[in-house]
Amino acid sequence: MKLFKSKDFYSVALAVVLSLAVVAISASAATTISTSISTGGTLDVAGATELNGGLTMDTDKFTVANTSGNTSIGGTLAVTGASTLTGYLGATSTAGFSSLASFYGGFISSASSTVSGALTAAGYLGASSTAGFTGLSSLYGGFISSASSTVNSTLTVSGVFQASSTALFGSGGIVIGTTTRAIKIGDLSSTVPGSGVGLTDSVTKAVEVNADDNDTARSTGIQGIGVRSRLMIYADNSTEDWAVDGLTKYSAVAKNQNISAGVMGRWESTGATTLIGSGWGVAGVIGRIGTEAAVAISDGARAAALMAFGNNAIGNAFTGAGKYVGLWVLQSSTATMDPFDYGIEIQNDAATVGVKIGTATTDIELQGGDTIRNLSASSTAMSGRLGVASSTPSKTLDVAGSALLTSTGTTTVNVEATTAGQGSCIQLTGTDGANYAVYATASSTNTGHLVVEVGRCN
């Protein structure tokens, strides 16, 4: 109790009170601390605080470098409101934005960048190098590639796919969906040139498909198909159905030399080729007909492996000295001439009729203008001369060799004269070259006898 009675104690206490009063008065205004300050509790600052020597919190968890102002955050930075960055925003590791982030000055990624959610670009999205999208990407404003672009997996196009230059599709090919017009190349007009794909000296094909077997023998039964078209029909719609529709259309053209066609089939060999096996071969165009179920063919209908028909919008469409034909077999006038062994060969061992030609009034015109005409189901007429084993017949029927005539009836040979007053005559040639005429006169003067005399039949 002696301490409180001492004059020194009261002096010290008064000095402390005065000091605290001065500090309180000074802290309520601007205060400059030029030395270190340490407090074990909370330091409340109601006004602005200037820290000019840098800032360090928890050793390295949050630091602000002196002079440069570079800031380092050792943990997660959570921003609940809007953040405006007028300069550069860099992230050496992952930068996550849980809400919408707007980059008005652009966005630069020097390394691989991943967007795990939706990335919406209202303007231009550019990539100076590779841009990878692991999920679905929607480009509502379009997509422009100024250089070569590669799609390593599936590219799904629900609208129009356009390429102003070359578009390459790798070994995986391209699969088009189920629309009624999956691929359309160019628009054509019958009156306006230049509406389709331009054919020039360097570009002569609208579509080109190249395929090879890489010089590797395929297993037996494995086909090589360059282009395949399959059309499935499940209900009758009273129209023609074509798996492939080829059309070559002229617009006021005077065609001179060579051949044009709606569909051209070619077979060629660049090396020595051997065709082995009876009944098998090669062809420029093959028509195959087959079925996995019974097909009922009504009277007048036909099931044909190959068919030719004419279909014109106007009558008498083809005029002039030329012929309008259904099937034309000819030798090309280009390259090396190599005549066909047979113009047409038909092998149909199982059928009772090998060839059937048209209707009762249809002719078969032979070289030189001679014709064979089918008058009815039981008769055939021929105009001109017919040579058997003779290419230069001198008579209507010229047989170079022996003739064998057989019949199941009582009449084997019937020789008649069609002119009234003239009898039938058979002319024979003797070994000495003399001619003999064998004929019958009127029955009233020479009943049952033939007349044989030297000379020709008149």
C-alpha positions, 0 to 999 in steps of 0.5 A, a space after each residue: 500500500 506504500 506504492 499508492 501513497 508514493 508521489 512517483 506512482 501518481 506521476 506515472 499514472 498521469 503520464 499514461 493517461 495523457 498519452 492515451 488521450 493524445 493517441 486517441 485524439 491523433 487516431 481519429 484523424 490521419 495518422 502516419 506510422 513510420 515504424 513497425 507496429 504490432 498488435 495482438 488484437 484487431 486494428 480498426 481503421 475507419 478511413 483510407 489506409 496507405 501502405 507504401 512499403 508493400 504488403 505481406 500477409 501470412 508469409 506468402 499467402 497475399 503479397 503486394 510488391 513495393 513499387 511495381 504493385 504485383 500481387 500474388 494470392 496463394 489461395 482461391 480468389 472469390 469475387 461475388 461481384 463484377 470485376 473490371 480489368 483494364 489491363 492484362 489478366 494472366 493465369 499460369 495455372 487454371 483460372 475458374 469463373 463460376 459465373 459469367 465473365 466478359 472479356 471486352 479487350 479480348 482473350 489470349 491463351 498461350 497454352 491449352 485451354 479448357 472450357 468445361 461448360 458452354 462457351 458463348 461467343 457473340 462476336 468473332 472466335 479466332 484461334 491462331 493455332 489449334 482449338 479443341 472442343 471436347 464437347 458439343 460446340 454451337 457456332 450460331 454466327 457461322 464458322 470461318 477457317 482461313 487455313 486448313 482445318 481437320 476434324 478427327 471425329 464426327 462432324 454433324 451438319 444439320 444445315 448447309 455445308 459449304 466449302 468455297 475451296 477444297 474440303 477433304 474427308 479422310 479415310 473415315 468418309 462422310 456420313 450424311 443424315 436422313 434428309 430428302 436431299 442429303 447432298 446437293 452440288 450446284 443449282 441448274 437452269 435449263 436457260 441460264 448458263 453458269 448456275 451449276 458447278 463450272 466445268 472448265 479446262 482444269 475442272 471437268 467433274 462435278 463429283 469425283 470418287 477415287 478408290 483402290 484396293 491398295 494392291 492387296 488381294 481381297 478375300 473371295 466374295 468381298 466386292 470392290 465398289 467405287 460408288 454404292 447407291 441403295 434405295 429401299 421402297 416400302 410402299 407403292 407410290 405409282 411413280 418410277 423409282 431409281 437408285 441412280 438417276 443420270 441425266 445429260 441434257 442439251 440446250 440448243 447444241 449441235 452435237 458432232 462426233 463422239 457419244 453422250 449418255 446419261 450414265 456411262 459405264 467403263 471397264 478398262 485394264 492397264 495390264 495383262 488380264 486373264 478372264 477365267 471361268 465359263 459364264 463369267 466376265 467383265 462389262 462396262 455396265 451390268 444389270 443384275 436382277 435378283 430377289 429374296 422372295 417370290 415375285 409375281 409378274 402379271 401378264 404384260 409386265 416384265 422383270 428385266 436385268 436391263 431395259 431401254 425405253 423411250 419417254 418424250 415430252 412431245 410426239 415425233 421428237 426425233 426426225 431426220 434420216 437417222 434412227 431412234 433406237 432402243 439398244 445400240 451396239 457399235 464400235 467406237 470411232 476413237 482409239 484403236 478399232 477392235 471389232 466385236 466377235 458378237 454384237 449381241 450374245 444371248 445365253 439362255 439355256 433354260 428358256 424355250 425362247 432365246 430372243 423375242 422381238 417386239 410385236 406382230 408387226 416388228 421387223 428385224 432389219 438385216 444389213 443391206 436392207 433385208 428384213 425378217 418379219 414375224 407375221 403371227 405366232 406360227 409364221 415368219 416372213 423375210 424380204 430379200 434373200 436368205 443365205 445358209 452358209 453363204 454370204 452372197 445368196 443368189 436366190 431367195 433361199 441359197 443353201 451352200 451345202 446339203 439340205 435335210 428336210 424332215 416332217 411328221 406329216 405326209 408332205 415333206 416338200 411342197 413346191 408351188 407356183 403362185 402365178 396362174 398358168 405356170 406349173 412348179 419346176 425343179 431345176 437340176 444340174 448334171 455332172 457335166 454341167 447341163 441343166 435339167 428341168 423337172 416339172 408337172 404339166 396339167 393333170 388333164 393331159 399328163 396325169 400322174 407323170 413328171 416331165 424331165 427335159 434338158 434346159 432351165 426352168 422358165 
